[in-house]
Amino acid sequence: MAEERDVKGLYQKARRGELANFTGIDSSYEAPEAPEIHLDTTATSLEDAATQVVDALRDLGVLR
């Protein structure tokens, strides 16, 4: 869960009302209708996920 990995304490600030429109706290998550990439981080290593992101950015012309 992202909140468990929150090293900056943003979730705590959002729960105290110090940050408005924080996804998962006072603003719902809206999944993209057509994502350019989907990573299953439960079945993919960090290295493989990073490679997939770089490959997708190359395919989209963001990276050379």
N, CA, C and O atoms as a Tripos MOL2 file, in Angstrom:
@<TRIPOS>MOLECULE
protein
  256   255    64     0     0
PROTEIN
NO_CHARGES

@<TRIPOS>ATOM
      1 N           0.8420   -1.1780    0.0000 N.3       1 MET1
      2 CA          0.0000    0.0000    0.0000 C.3       1 MET1
      3 C           0.8900    1.2460    0.0000 C.2       1 MET1
      4 O           1.8920    1.2950    0.7140 O.2       1 MET1
      5 N           0.5340    2.2230   -0.7790 N.am      2 ALA2
      6 CA          1.3310    3.4360   -0.9190 C.3       2 ALA2
      7 C           1.4730    4.1770    0.4010 C.2       2 ALA2
      8 O           2.5280    4.7380    0.6950 O.2       2 ALA2
      9 N           0.4270    4.1790    1.1810 N.am      3 GLU3
     10 CA          0.4740    4.9080    2.4570 C.3       3 GLU3
     11 C           1.5380    4.3420    3.3910 C.2       3 GLU3
     12 O           2.1490    5.0860    4.1580 O.2       3 GLU3
     13 N           1.7580    3.0520    3.3330 N.am      4 GLU4
     14 CA          2.7740    2.4190    4.1710 C.3       4 GLU4
     15 C           4.1880    2.8030    3.7490 C.2       4 GLU4
     16 O           5.1120    2.7490    4.5610 O.2       4 GLU4
     17 N           4.3660    3.1910    2.4830 N.am      5 ARG5
     18 CA          5.6940    3.5530    1.9660 C.3       5 ARG5
     19 C           5.9030    5.0660    1.9120 C.2       5 ARG5
     20 O           6.8810    5.5330    1.3270 O.2       5 ARG5
     21 N           5.0040    5.8310    2.5110 N.am      6 ASP6
     22 CA          5.0200    7.2910    2.4120 C.3       6 ASP6
     23 C           6.0970    7.9030    3.3090 C.2       6 ASP6
     24 O           5.8270    8.2560    4.4570 O.2       6 ASP6
     25 N           7.3120    8.0280    2.7860 N.am      7 VAL7
     26 CA          8.4250    8.5520    3.5800 C.3       7 VAL7
     27 C           8.3270   10.0610    3.8170 C.2       7 VAL7
     28 O           8.9610   10.5840    4.7330 O.2       7 VAL7
     29 N           7.5390   10.7610    3.0020 N.am      8 LYS8
     30 CA          7.4010   12.2190    3.1540 C.3       8 LYS8
     31 C           6.2650   12.6090    4.0910 C.2       8 LYS8
     32 O           6.1170   13.7830    4.4280 O.2       8 LYS8
     33 N           5.4680   11.6430    4.5120 N.am      9 GLY9
     34 CA          4.3800   11.9370    5.4320 C.3       9 GLY9
     35 C           3.1920   12.6460    4.8050 C.2       9 GLY9
     36 O           2.4090   13.2890    5.5050 O.2       9 GLY9
     37 N           3.0520   12.5320    3.4910 N.am     10 LEU10
     38 CA          1.9590   13.2280    2.8030 C.3      10 LEU10
     39 C           0.5900   12.6720    3.1820 C.2      10 LEU10
     40 O          -0.3740   13.4280    3.2980 O.2      10 LEU10
     41 N           0.5000   11.3680    3.3740 N.am     11 TYR11
     42 CA         -0.7820   10.7760    3.7730 C.3      11 TYR11
     43 C          -1.1990   11.2880    5.1470 C.2      11 TYR11
     44 O          -2.3730   11.5870    5.3670 O.2      11 TYR11
     45 N          -0.2550   11.3920    6.0680 N.am     12 GLN12
     46 CA         -0.5680   11.9090    7.4050 C.3      12 GLN12
     47 C          -1.0710   13.3460    7.3090 C.2      12 GLN12
     48 O          -2.0470   13.7080    7.9660 O.2      12 GLN12
     49 N          -0.4110   14.1620    6.4970 N.am     13 LYS13
     50 CA         -0.8460   15.5500    6.3140 C.3      13 LYS13
     51 C          -2.2460   15.6050    5.7160 C.2      13 LYS13
     52 O          -3.0710   16.4180    6.1320 O.2      13 LYS13
     53 N          -2.5140   14.7430    4.7430 N.am     14 ALA14
     54 CA         -3.8350   14.7100    4.1170 C.3      14 ALA14
     55 C          -4.8990   14.2880    5.1220 C.2      14 ALA14
     56 O          -6.0010   14.8370    5.1270 O.2      14 ALA14
     57 N          -4.5790   13.3220    5.9670 N.am     15 ARG15
     58 CA         -5.5390   12.8540    6.9670 C.3      15 ARG15
     59 C          -5.8220   13.9300    8.0110 C.2      15 ARG15
     60 O          -6.9110   13.9660    8.5830 O.2      15 ARG15
     61 N          -4.8500   14.8080    8.2620 N.am     16 ARG16
     62 CA         -5.0600   15.9270    9.2050 C.3      16 ARG16
     63 C          -5.7580   17.1040    8.5370 C.2      16 ARG16
     64 O          -6.0790   18.0880    9.2040 O.2      16 ARG16
     65 N          -5.9980   17.0170    7.2250 N.am     17 GLY17
     66 CA         -6.6690   18.0930    6.5120 C.3      17 GLY17
     67 C          -5.7400   19.1740    6.0070 C.2      17 GLY17
     68 O          -6.1950   20.2400    5.5940 O.2      17 GLY17
     69 N          -4.4410   18.9150    6.0340 N.am     18 GLU18
     70 CA         -3.4550   19.9010    5.6000 C.3      18 GLU18
     71 C          -3.2270   19.8720    4.0840 C.2      18 GLU18
     72 O          -2.6890   20.8260    3.5230 O.2      18 GLU18
     73 N          -3.6290   18.7930    3.4250 N.am     19 LEU19
     74 CA         -3.5210   18.6640    1.9720 C.3      19 LEU19
     75 C          -4.9020   18.3290    1.4160 C.2      19 LEU19
     76 O          -5.5060   17.3300    1.8060 O.2      19 LEU19
     77 N          -5.3930   19.1510    0.5200 N.am     20 ALA20
     78 CA         -6.7140   18.9250   -0.0670 C.3      20 ALA20
     79 C          -6.6050   18.1030   -1.3480 C.2      20 ALA20
     80 O          -5.5710   18.1080   -2.0160 O.2      20 ALA20
     81 N          -7.6740   17.4060   -1.6750 N.am     21 ASN21
     82 CA         -7.7720   16.6260   -2.9180 C.3      21 ASN21
     83 C          -6.6710   15.5860   -3.0510 C.2      21 ASN21
     84 O          -6.0920   15.4130   -4.1230 O.2      21 ASN21
     85 N          -6.3910   14.9030   -1.9630 N.am     22 PHE22
     86 CA         -5.3470   13.8810   -1.9640 C.3      22 PHE22
     87 C          -5.9780   12.5400   -2.3160 C.2      22 PHE22
     88 O          -6.8660   12.0580   -1.6130 O.2      22 PHE22
     89 N          -5.5150   11.9470   -3.4030 N.am     23 THR23
     90 CA         -6.0780   10.6830   -3.8760 C.3      23 THR23
     91 C          -5.9890    9.6140   -2.7970 C.2      23 THR23
     92 O          -4.9340    9.3870   -2.2050 O.2      23 THR23
     93 N          -7.1140    8.9680   -2.5600 N.am     24 GLY24
     94 CA         -7.1800    7.9040   -1.5680 C.3      24 GLY24
     95 C          -7.5980    8.3800   -0.2000 C.2      24 GLY24
     96 O          -7.9270    7.5620    0.6590 O.2      24 GLY24
     97 N          -7.5970    9.6800    0.0320 N.am     25 ILE25
     98 CA         -8.0000   10.2210    1.3280 C.3      25 ILE25
     99 C          -9.3030   10.9930    1.1620 C.2      25 ILE25
    100 O         -10.3500   10.5380    1.6220 O.2      25 ILE25
    101 N          -9.2540   12.1440    0.5160 N.am     26 ASP26
    102 CA        -10.4880   12.9190    0.3180 C.3      26 ASP26
    103 C         -10.8350   13.0770   -1.1650 C.2      26 ASP26
    104 O         -11.7400   13.8280   -1.5280 O.2      26 ASP26
    105 N         -10.1100   12.3650   -2.0000 N.am     27 SER27
    106 CA        -10.3890   12.3690   -3.4340 C.3      27 SER27
    107 C         -10.2470   10.9280   -3.9260 C.2      27 SER27
    108 O          -9.2390   10.2740   -3.6610 O.2      27 SER27
    109 N         -11.2420   10.4450   -4.6320 N.am     28 SER28
    110 CA        -11.2140    9.0500   -5.0560 C.3      28 SER28
    111 C         -10.2220    8.8430   -6.2030 C.2      28 SER28
    112 O          -9.9300    9.7590   -6.9710 O.2      28 SER28
    113 N          -9.7190    7.6220   -6.2910 N.am     29 TYR29
    114 CA         -8.8340    7.2420   -7.3880 C.3      29 TYR29
    115 C          -9.6850    6.9380   -8.6080 C.2      29 TYR29
    116 O         -10.6680    6.2020   -8.5220 O.2      29 TYR29
    117 N          -9.3090    7.5000   -9.7290 N.am     30 GLU30
    118 CA         -9.9980    7.2290  -10.9830 C.3      30 GLU30
    119 C          -9.0130    6.5820  -11.9420 C.2      30 GLU30
    120 O          -8.0840    7.2240  -12.4330 O.2      30 GLU30
    121 N          -9.2300    5.3200  -12.1940 N.am     31 ALA31
    122 CA         -8.3360    4.5890  -13.0910 C.3      31 ALA31
    123 C          -8.4260    5.1730  -14.4960 C.2      31 ALA31
    124 O          -9.5180    5.5210  -14.9460 O.2      31 ALA31
    125 N          -7.3020    5.2870  -15.1950 N.am     32 PRO32
    126 CA         -7.3370    5.8060  -16.5600 C.3      32 PRO32
    127 C          -8.1280    4.8790  -17.4780 C.2      32 PRO32
    128 O          -8.0980    3.6580  -17.3270 O.2      32 PRO32
    129 N          -8.8330    5.4790  -18.4250 N.am     33 GLU33
    130 CA         -9.6420    4.6870  -19.3480 C.3      33 GLU33
    131 C          -8.7790    3.9170  -20.3450 C.2      33 GLU33
    132 O          -9.1140    2.7920  -20.7170 O.2      33 GLU33
    133 N          -7.6910    4.5060  -20.7700 N.am     34 ALA34
    134 CA         -6.8090    3.8630  -21.7490 C.3      34 ALA34
    135 C          -5.3470    4.1340  -21.3920 C.2      34 ALA34
    136 O          -4.7020    4.9600  -22.0370 O.2      34 ALA34
    137 N          -4.8220    3.4560  -20.3830 N.am     35 PRO35
    138 CA         -3.4280    3.7090  -19.9880 C.3      35 PRO35
    139 C          -2.4480    3.2770  -21.0710 C.2      35 PRO35
    140 O          -2.6860    2.3000  -21.7820 O.2      35 PRO35
    141 N          -1.3600    4.0020  -21.1910 N.am     36 GLU36
    142 CA         -0.3350    3.6500  -22.1640 C.3      36 GLU36
    143 C           0.4290    2.4070  -21.7300 C.2      36 GLU36
    144 O           0.9710    1.6770  -22.5590 O.2      36 GLU36
    145 N           0.4660    2.1760  -20.4130 N.am     37 ILE37
    146 CA          1.1980    1.0200  -19.8810 C.3      37 ILE37
    147 C           0.5260    0.5820  -18.5860 C.2      37 ILE37
    148 O          -0.0220    1.3940  -17.8410 O.2      37 ILE37
    149 N           0.5830   -0.7130  -18.3400 N.am     38 HIS38
    150 CA          0.0830   -1.2760  -17.0870 C.3      38 HIS38
    151 C           1.1690   -2.1820  -16.5330 C.2      38 HIS38
    152 O           1.6260   -3.1000  -17.2150 O.2      38 HIS38
    153 N           1.5840   -1.9250  -15.2940 N.am     39 LEU39
    154 CA          2.6200   -2.7270  -14.6610 C.3      39 LEU39
    155 C           2.0190   -3.5090  -13.5040 C.2      39 LEU39
    156 O           1.4410   -2.9180  -12.5920 O.2      39 LEU39
    157 N           2.1480   -4.8110  -13.5300 N.am     40 ASP40
    158 CA          1.7210   -5.6390  -12.4100 C.3      40 ASP40
    159 C           2.9260   -5.8130  -11.4990 C.2      40 ASP40
    160 O           3.7380   -6.7170  -11.6960 O.2      40 ASP40
    161 N           3.0370   -4.9540  -10.5130 N.am     41 THR41
    162 CA          4.2140   -4.9660   -9.6500 C.3      41 THR41
    163 C           4.2140   -6.1360   -8.6720 C.2      41 THR41
    164 O           5.1980   -6.3520   -7.9650 O.2      41 THR41
    165 N           3.1230   -6.8880   -8.6280 N.am     42 THR42
    166 CA          3.1200   -8.0810   -7.7840 C.3      42 THR42
    167 C           3.7750   -9.2590   -8.4920 C.2      42 THR42
    168 O           4.1520  -10.2420   -7.8540 O.2      42 THR42
    169 N           3.9110   -9.1570   -9.8180 N.am     43 ALA43
    170 CA          4.4670  -10.2710  -10.5870 C.3      43 ALA43
    171 C           5.6810   -9.8710  -11.4180 C.2      43 ALA43
    172 O           6.1990  -10.6780  -12.1910 O.2      43 ALA43
    173 N           6.1370   -8.6270  -11.2650 N.am     44 THR44
    174 CA          7.2410   -8.1140  -12.0760 C.3      44 THR44
    175 C           8.3170   -7.5500  -11.1590 C.2      44 THR44
    176 O           8.0130   -6.8620  -10.1850 O.2      44 THR44
    177 N           9.5640   -7.8410  -11.4710 N.am     45 SER45
    178 CA         10.6630   -7.2890  -10.6690 C.3      45 SER45
    179 C          10.7940   -5.7970  -10.9460 C.2      45 SER45
    180 O          10.3150   -5.3030  -11.9670 O.2      45 SER45
    181 N          11.4310   -5.0970  -10.0520 N.am     46 LEU46
    182 CA         11.6560   -3.6650  -10.2160 C.3      46 LEU46
    183 C          12.4270   -3.3880  -11.5010 C.2      46 LEU46
    184 O          12.1080   -2.4530  -12.2360 O.2      46 LEU46
    185 N          13.4350   -4.1990  -11.7640 N.am     47 GLU47
    186 CA         14.2420   -4.0210  -12.9750 C.3      47 GLU47
    187 C          13.4090   -4.2190  -14.2430 C.2      47 GLU47
    188 O          13.5200   -3.4340  -15.1850 O.2      47 GLU47
    189 N          12.5820   -5.2560  -14.2730 N.am     48 ASP48
    190 CA         11.7310   -5.5090  -15.4420 C.3      48 ASP48
    191 C          10.6810   -4.4120  -15.6130 C.2      48 ASP48
    192 O          10.3790   -4.0090  -16.7370 O.2      48 ASP48
    193 N          10.1290   -3.9340  -14.5090 N.am     49 ALA49
    194 CA          9.1370   -2.8530  -14.5830 C.3      49 ALA49
    195 C           9.7800   -1.5820  -15.1340 C.2      49 ALA49
    196 O           9.1910   -0.8900  -15.9640 O.2      49 ALA49
    197 N          10.9840   -1.2820  -14.6710 N.am     50 ALA50
    198 CA         11.6910   -0.1000  -15.1700 C.3      50 ALA50
    199 C          11.9700   -0.2310  -16.6660 C.2      50 ALA50
    200 O          11.8300    0.7390  -17.4110 O.2      50 ALA50
    201 N          12.3560   -1.4020  -17.0980 N.am     51 THR51
    202 CA         12.5980   -1.6460  -18.5170 C.3      51 THR51
    203 C          11.3230   -1.4430  -19.3260 C.2      51 THR51
    204 O          11.3560   -0.8500  -20.4040 O.2      51 THR51
    205 N          10.2040   -1.9320  -18.8080 N.am     52 GLN52
    206 CA          8.9220   -1.7560  -19.4960 C.3      52 GLN52
    207 C           8.5660   -0.2750  -19.6320 C.2      52 GLN52
    208 O           8.0620    0.1520  -20.6710 O.2      52 GLN52
    209 N           8.8290    0.5030  -18.5870 N.am     53 VAL53
    210 CA          8.5340    1.9410  -18.6350 C.3      53 VAL53
    211 C           9.4080    2.6280  -19.6790 C.2      53 VAL53
    212 O           8.9110    3.4140  -20.4860 O.2      53 VAL53
    213 N          10.6990    2.3360  -19.6660 N.am     54 VAL54
    214 CA         11.6160    2.9450  -20.6330 C.3      54 VAL54
    215 C          11.2290    2.5460  -22.0530 C.2      54 VAL54
    216 O          11.2250    3.3880  -22.9500 O.2      54 VAL54
    217 N          10.9020    1.2710  -22.2660 N.am     55 ASP55
    218 CA         10.4820    0.8220  -23.5960 C.3      55 ASP55
    219 C           9.2120    1.5360  -24.0520 C.2      55 ASP55
    220 O           9.1030    1.9400  -25.2100 O.2      55 ASP55
    221 N           8.2510    1.6900  -23.1390 N.am     56 ALA56
    222 CA          7.0030    2.3810  -23.4880 C.3      56 ALA56
    223 C           7.2710    3.8460  -23.8290 C.2      56 ALA56
    224 O           6.6770    4.3770  -24.7670 O.2      56 ALA56
    225 N           8.1500    4.5000  -23.0850 N.am     57 LEU57
    226 CA          8.4890    5.8940  -23.3820 C.3      57 LEU57
    227 C           9.1920    6.0210  -24.7230 C.2      57 LEU57
    228 O           8.9910    6.9990  -25.4440 O.2      57 LEU57
    229 N          10.0110    5.0440  -25.0580 N.am     58 ARG58
    230 CA         10.6450    5.0430  -26.3860 C.3      58 ARG58
    231 C           9.5900    4.8560  -27.4820 C.2      58 ARG58
    232 O           9.6050    5.5520  -28.4970 O.2      58 ARG58
    233 N           8.6730    3.9050  -27.2600 N.am     59 ASP59
    234 CA          7.6120    3.6510  -28.2440 C.3      59 ASP59
    235 C           6.7520    4.8920  -28.4600 C.2      59 ASP59
    236 O           6.2880    5.1410  -29.5730 O.2      59 ASP59
    237 N           6.5420    5.6580  -27.4170 N.am     60 LEU60
    238 CA          5.7170    6.8740  -27.5040 C.3      60 LEU60
    239 C           6.5010    8.0680  -28.0600 C.2      60 LEU60
    240 O           5.9290    9.1270  -28.3220 O.2      60 LEU60
    241 N           7.8110    7.8870  -28.2350 N.am     61 GLY61
    242 CA          8.6210    8.9750  -28.7780 C.3      61 GLY61
    243 C           9.0840    9.9800  -27.7280 C.2      61 GLY61
    244 O           9.6000   11.0460  -28.0640 O.2      61 GLY61
    245 N           8.8980    9.6400  -26.4670 N.am     62 VAL62
    246 CA          9.3310   10.5350  -25.3900 C.3      62 VAL62
    247 C          10.8440   10.4210  -25.1920 C.2      62 VAL62
    248 O          11.5160   11.4070  -24.8930 O.2      62 VAL62
    249 N          11.3660    9.2130  -25.3620 N.am     63 LEU63
    250 CA         12.8040    8.9520  -25.2680 C.3      63 LEU63
    251 C          13.3150    8.4340  -26.6030 C.2      63 LEU63
    252 O          12.5750    7.8300  -27.3790 O.2      63 LEU63
    253 N          14.5760    8.6780  -26.8510 N.am     64 ARG64
    254 CA         15.1990    8.1280  -28.0590 C.3      64 ARG64
    255 C          15.9240    6.8670  -27.7390 C.2      64 ARG64
    256 O          16.5140    6.2520  -28.6270 O.2      64 ARG64
@<TRIPOS>BOND
     1     1     2 1
     2     2     3 1
     3     3     4 2
     4     3     5 am
     5     5     6 1
     6     6     7 1
     7     7     8 2
     8     7     9 am
     9     9    10 1
    10    10    11 1
    11    11    12 2
    12    11    13 am
    13    13    14 1
    14    14    15 1
    15    15    16 2
    16    15    17 am
    17    17    18 1
    18    18    19 1
    19    19    20 2
    20    19    21 am
    21    21    22 1
    22    22    23 1
    23    23    24 2
    24    23    25 am
    25    25    26 1
    26    26    27 1
    27    27    28 2
    28    27    29 am
    29    29    30 1
    30    30    31 1
    31    31    32 2
    32    31    33 am
    33    33    34 1
    34    34    35 1
    35    35    36 2
    36    35    37 am
    37    37    38 1
    38    38    39 1
    39    39    40 2
    40    39    41 am
    41    41    42 1
    42    42    43 1
    43    43    44 2
    44    43    45 am
    45    45    46 1
    46    46    47 1
    47    47    48 2
    48    47    49 am
    49    49    50 1
    50    50    51 1
    51    51    52 2
    52    51    53 am
    53    53    54 1
    54    54    55 1
    55    55    56 2
    56    55    57 am
    57    57    58 1
    58    58    59 1
    59    59    60 2
    60    59    61 am
    61    61    62 1
    62    62    63 1
    63    63    64 2
    64    63    65 am
    65    65    66 1
    66    66    67 1
    67    67    68 2
    68    67    69 am
    69    69    70 1
    70    70    71 1
    71    71    72 2
    72    71    73 am
    73    73    74 1
    74    74    75 1
    75    75    76 2
    76    75    77 am
    77    77    78 1
    78    78    79 1
    79    79    80 2
    80    79    81 am
    81    81    82 1
    82    82    83 1
    83    83    84 2
    84    83    85 am
    85    85    86 1
    86    86    87 1
    87    87    88 2
    88    87    89 am
    89    89    90 1
    90    90    91 1
    91    91    92 2
    92    91    93 am
    93    93    94 1
    94    94    95 1
    95    95    96 2
    96    95    97 am
    97    97    98 1
    98    98    99 1
    99    99   100 2
   100    99   101 am
   101   101   102 1
   102   102   103 1
   103   103   104 2
   104   103   105 am
   105   105   106 1
   106   106   107 1
   107   107   108 2
   108   107   109 am
   109   109   110 1
   110   110   111 1
   111   111   112 2
   112   111   113 am
   113   113   114 1
   114   114   115 1
   115   115   116 2
   116   115   117 am
   117   117   118 1
   118   118   119 1
   119   119   120 2
   120   119   121 am
   121   121   122 1
   122   122   123 1
   123   123   124 2
   124   123   125 am
   125   125   126 1
   126   126   127 1
   127   127   128 2
   128   127   129 am
   129   129   130 1
   130   130   131 1
   131   131   132 2
   132   131   133 am
   133   133   134 1
   134   134   135 1
   135   135   136 2
   136   135   137 am
   137   137   138 1
   138   138   139 1
   139   139   140 2
   140   139   141 am
   141   141   142 1
   142   142   143 1
   143   143   144 2
   144   143   145 am
   145   145   146 1
   146   146   147 1
   147   147   148 2
   148   147   149 am
   149   149   150 1
   150   150   151 1
   151   151   152 2
   152   151   153 am
   153   153   154 1
   154   154   155 1
   155   155   156 2
   156   155   157 am
   157   157   158 1
   158   158   159 1
   159   159   160 2
   160   159   161 am
   161   161   162 1
   162   162   163 1
   163   163   164 2
   164   163   165 am
   165   165   166 1
   166   166   167 1
   167   167   168 2
   168   167   169 am
   169   169   170 1
   170   170   171 1
   171   171   172 2
   172   171   173 am
   173   173   174 1
   174   174   175 1
   175   175   176 2
   176   175   177 am
   177   177   178 1
   178   178   179 1
   179   179   180 2
   180   179   181 am
   181   181   182 1
   182   182   183 1
   183   183   184 2
   184   183   185 am
   185   185   186 1
   186   186   187 1
   187   187   188 2
   188   187   189 am
   189   189   190 1
   190   190   191 1
   191   191   192 2
   192   191   193 am
   193   193   194 1
   194   194   195 1
   195   195   196 2
   196   195   197 am
   197   197   198 1
   198   198   199 1
   199   199   200 2
   200   199   201 am
   201   201   202 1
   202   202   203 1
   203   203   204 2
   204   203   205 am
   205   205   206 1
   206   206   207 1
   207   207   208 2
   208   207   209 am
   209   209   210 1
   210   210   211 1
   211   211   212 2
   212   211   213 am
   213   213   214 1
   214   214   215 1
   215   215   216 2
   216   215   217 am
   217   217   218 1
   218   218   219 1
   219   219   220 2
   220   219   221 am
   221   221   222 1
   222   222   223 1
   223   223   224 2
   224   223   225 am
   225   225   226 1
   226   226   227 1
   227   227   228 2
   228   227   229 am
   229   229   230 1
   230   230   231 1
   231   231   232 2
   232   231   233 am
   233   233   234 1
   234   234   235 1
   235   235   236 2
   236   235   237 am
   237   237   238 1
   238   238   239 1
   239   239   240 2
   240   239   241 am
   241   241   242 1
   242   242   243 1
   243   243   244 2
   244   243   245 am
   245   245   246 1
   246   246   247 1
   247   247   248 2
   248   247   249 am
   249   249   250 1
   250   250   251 1
   251   251   252 2
   252   251   253 am
   253   253   254 1
   254   254   255 1
   255   255   256 2
@<TRIPOS>SUBSTRUCTURE
     1 MET1         2 RESIDUE 1 A MET
     2 ALA2         6 RESIDUE 1 A ALA
     3 GLU3        10 RESIDUE 1 A GLU
     4 GLU4        14 RESIDUE 1 A GLU
     5 ARG5        18 RESIDUE 1 A ARG
     6 ASP6        22 RESIDUE 1 A ASP
     7 VAL7        26 RESIDUE 1 A VAL
     8 LYS8        30 RESIDUE 1 A LYS
     9 GLY9        34 RESIDUE 1 A GLY
    10 LEU10       38 RESIDUE 1 A LEU
    11 TYR11       42 RESIDUE 1 A TYR
    12 GLN12       46 RESIDUE 1 A GLN
    13 LYS13       50 RESIDUE 1 A LYS
    14 ALA14       54 RESIDUE 1 A ALA
    15 ARG15       58 RESIDUE 1 A ARG
    16 ARG16       62 RESIDUE 1 A ARG
    17 GLY17       66 RESIDUE 1 A GLY
    18 GLU18       70 RESIDUE 1 A GLU
    19 LEU19       74 RESIDUE 1 A LEU
    20 ALA20       78 RESIDUE 1 A ALA
    21 ASN21       82 RESIDUE 1 A ASN
    22 PHE22       86 RESIDUE 1 A PHE
    23 THR23       90 RESIDUE 1 A THR
    24 GLY24       94 RESIDUE 1 A GLY
    25 ILE25       98 RESIDUE 1 A ILE
    26 ASP26      102 RESIDUE 1 A ASP
    27 SER27      106 RESIDUE 1 A SER
    28 SER28      110 RESIDUE 1 A SER
    29 TYR29      114 RESIDUE 1 A TYR
    30 GLU30      118 RESIDUE 1 A GLU
    31 ALA31      122 RESIDUE 1 A ALA
    32 PRO32      126 RESIDUE 1 A PRO
    33 GLU33      130 RESIDUE 1 A GLU
    34 ALA34      134 RESIDUE 1 A ALA
    35 PRO35      138 RESIDUE 1 A PRO
    36 GLU36      142 RESIDUE 1 A GLU
    37 ILE37      146 RESIDUE 1 A ILE
    38 HIS38      150 RESIDUE 1 A HIS
    39 LEU39      154 RESIDUE 1 A LEU
    40 ASP40      158 RESIDUE 1 A ASP
    41 THR41      162 RESIDUE 1 A THR
    42 THR42      166 RESIDUE 1 A THR
    43 ALA43      170 RESIDUE 1 A ALA
    44 THR44      174 RESIDUE 1 A THR
    45 SER45      178 RESIDUE 1 A SER
    46 LEU46      182 RESIDUE 1 A LEU
    47 GLU47      186 RESIDUE 1 A GLU
    48 ASP48      190 RESIDUE 1 A ASP
    49 ALA49      194 RESIDUE 1 A ALA
    50 ALA50      198 RESIDUE 1 A ALA
    51 THR51      202 RESIDUE 1 A THR
    52 GLN52      206 RESIDUE 1 A GLN
    53 VAL53      210 RESIDUE 1 A VAL
    54 VAL54      214 RESIDUE 1 A VAL
    55 ASP55      218 RESIDUE 1 A ASP
    56 ALA56      222 RESIDUE 1 A ALA
    57 LEU57      226 RESIDUE 1 A LEU
    58 ARG58      230 RESIDUE 1 A ARG
    59 ASP59      234 RESIDUE 1 A ASP
    60 LEU60      238 RESIDUE 1 A LEU
    61 GLY61      242 RESIDUE 1 A GLY
    62 VAL62      246 RESIDUE 1 A VAL
    63 LEU63      250 RESIDUE 1 A LEU
    64 ARG64      254 RESIDUE 1 A ARG
